[in-house]
Amino acid sequence: MRGFSKDNEGHPNRLVIIEFKKPGADIFDNNKALLQCRLYASELVDRIETVREVFAFSVVEIDDEFYKDMKRTGFKDVFSLSERVVYDDFAIGTDDDIPLHLYVMPAASLITDAKARNRVFEEVLRFNMAQASSAVVVPAPDPVPAE
């Protein structure tokens, strides 16, 4: 799955790639998903010259063996409410000048964390609306004195 955000002129400038692997995939299939994300991202960046940044999400089960392998190859832990999530940054494109941010997470974590982010966003909106509605509006003084 791929998606874009666009710049002010309507050109794609950010790319999002999501790669899903079946539950129960072994370490080789899971590593293949990481490779596919990097290859797909690089190929698309080479074809779409306006893309300046790529975010890739590999949705896989992370067992202990796969987690250890990712940590050995430089992946870092990311906070998650439910399960292990890791990420690493890569440089892609013909000149290796486009950042690729690759996140690896189980489907359950993707759903749980997204719900939490949306709930926090909704609470912030409600708080701001409540503050705006309780604010007292004081009219500005008339700059020209009345005669």
C-alpha positions in Angstrom: 0.0 0.0 0.0 1.3 3.5 -0.9 0.2 7.0 -0.2 1.5 10.5 -0.8 1.3 14.0 0.7 1.7 16.9 -1.7 3.5 20.2 -1.8 1.9 23.5 -2.5 2.1 22.9 -6.2 0.4 19.5 -6.0 3.5 17.4 -6.4 4.0 14.3 -4.2 6.7 15.2 -1.6 6.2 12.6 1.1 5.6 8.9 0.5 4.1 6.4 2.9 4.5 2.6 2.3 2.8 -0.1 4.4 4.0 -3.7 3.9 2.0 -6.4 5.6 3.2 -10.0 6.3 1.0 -12.9 7.3 0.8 -13.8 10.9 3.2 -16.6 11.8 5.8 -15.6 9.2 9.3 -16.7 10.0 12.4 -14.5 10.5 13.3 -14.8 6.8 9.8 -13.6 5.6 9.8 -10.8 8.1 13.3 -9.7 7.0 12.1 -9.9 3.4 9.4 -7.4 4.4 12.0 -4.9 5.6 14.0 -5.4 2.4 10.9 -4.9 0.3 10.1 -1.6 2.1 13.6 -0.3 1.3 13.6 -1.5 -2.3 10.0 -0.2 -3.1 10.8 3.1 -1.5 14.0 3.5 -3.4 12.4 2.6 -6.7 9.5 5.0 -6.2 11.8 7.9 -5.1 13.9 7.3 -8.3 10.7 7.5 -10.4 9.0 10.4 -8.6 11.6 13.2 -8.4 9.5 15.5 -6.1 9.5 13.0 -3.2 11.7 14.3 -0.4 11.0 11.9 2.5 9.6 8.4 2.9 7.9 6.7 5.9 7.6 2.9 5.7 5.7 0.6 8.0 6.4 -3.1 8.0 3.5 -4.7 9.9 4.7 -8.1 11.1 4.8 -10.2 14.2 7.9 -9.5 16.2 9.1 -12.6 18.1 12.2 -12.7 20.3 14.5 -14.0 17.4 13.4 -11.3 15.0 13.6 -8.6 17.6 17.2 -9.6 18.5 18.1 -9.6 14.8 16.7 -6.2 14.3 18.5 -4.8 17.3 21.8 -6.3 16.1 21.4 -4.4 12.8 20.8 -1.0 14.3 17.0 -0.8 14.9 15.9 1.3 17.9 13.0 0.8 20.2 10.0 3.2 19.9 7.4 3.7 22.6 4.3 1.7 22.2 1.3 1.1 24.5 1.1 -2.6 23.7 3.9 -4.5 21.9 7.5 -4.0 20.7 7.9 -1.4 17.9 11.3 -0.6 16.4 12.6 1.8 13.7 15.7 2.7 11.8 16.6 5.4 9.3 18.1 4.8 5.9 19.2 6.9 3.0 17.7 6.0 -0.4 17.5 7.2 -3.9 20.1 7.5 -6.6 22.2 9.8 -4.6 21.3 8.4 -1.2 19.9 11.8 -0.2 16.3 10.9 0.6 15.5 9.8 4.2 13.6 6.6 4.7 12.1 6.2 8.2 11.3 2.5 8.6 9.0 1.4 11.4 8.4 -2.3 12.3 5.4 -3.2 14.3 2.7 -5.8 14.9 -0.8 -5.1 13.7 -2.1 -5.0 17.3 0.3 -2.2 18.2 -0.6 -0.2 15.1 -4.2 -0.3 16.1 -3.8 0.3 19.8 -1.3 3.2 19.4 -3.4 4.8 16.6 -6.5 4.7 18.9 -4.5 6.3 21.7 -3.2 9.1 19.5 -6.7 9.8 18.2 -8.1 9.8 21.8 -5.4 12.3 22.9 -6.1 14.5 19.9 -9.8 14.5 20.6 -9.2 15.4 24.3 -7.0 18.3 23.2 -9.7 19.6 20.9 -12.3 19.3 23.6 -10.1 21.2 26.1 -9.4 24.0 23.6 -13.1 24.3 22.7 -14.0 24.4 26.4 -11.4 27.1 27.0 -12.5 29.1 24.0 -16.2 29.0 25.0 -15.4 30.1 28.6 -13.2 33.0 27.6 -14.6 36.4 28.3 -14.6 38.7 25.3 -13.8 42.3 26.2 -14.5 44.8 23.4 -11.5 46.9 22.4 -11.8 50.6 23.3 -12.9 52.9 20.5 -9.8 54.6 19.1 -11.7 57.8 18.3 -13.4 59.5 21.3 -17.1 60.1 20.9 -18.1 63.8 20.8 
